[in-house]
Amino acid sequence: MVMLCIVFNQICEIDLLSLSLLITIQSPPSCHFRVAGVSSSAASEYCTQQILLSMSFIIKSVSNGMVLDIRNGEKRNGAEVILWPYNGGNNQQWEYKNNMIYSKLGNYVLDIAQSGHGAPLITYSPHGGSNQKWYFDDDFTIRSGTGLVMDIEGGRSHQGTRIIGFGKHGGHNQKFRIEPYNRKW
């Protein structure tokens, strides 16, 4: 059995295999799923991935409303990812494919440099390593395949602050909303 759900005005197709599904849309938009026999985290991650496959999005800090940005719009391996006010540029837009977050600037993905605790997020050519794989947890954290999560360095709230990979502690500086790109913002 296949069910379609609409989240962020995007259609999400879920193969339920005869399982029941409860979807709750909250304001601001977020979705929570309960599927019999499947953890809510797994169901939520599946639908999030399906939604993101079909759209460009921004990654917005819950704590201050700024977004992930590639410093100076650099198109290169090692370009630093920072926090910056939204301006709609391609250096702030992302796409999700194969569990990797691709920049709209070109064929670069979000990468934790050297996969280390406290290491900066950079852009890099995709190679599929665990430091380039990303998963969307239902507590608004974005977790890498290494287990580290996206973190606003030092909990700062000013533009230009680096985004790093850090151990999960649940602070607001580790919580991000995925929002569809909207040219009208």
VENWOTA-V352362 format. One record per helix or strand of 2 or more residues. SS is the DSSP state (alpha for helix, beta for strand). FROM is the first residue (numbers start at 1). TO is the last residue. If there is no record, write none. Layout:
BEGIN
<<SS/FROM/TO> <SS/FROM/TO>>
END
This chain:
BEGIN
<<beta/2/7> <beta/10/15> <beta/21/26> <beta/30/35> <alpha/40/52> <beta/57/61> <beta/67/70> <alpha/71/73> <beta/80/84> <alpha/90/92> <beta/94/97> <beta/100/103> <beta/109/112> <alpha/113/115> <beta/120/124> <alpha/130/132> <beta/134/136> <beta/142/144> <beta/149/152> <alpha/153/155> <beta/162/166> <alpha/172/174> <beta/176/180>>
END
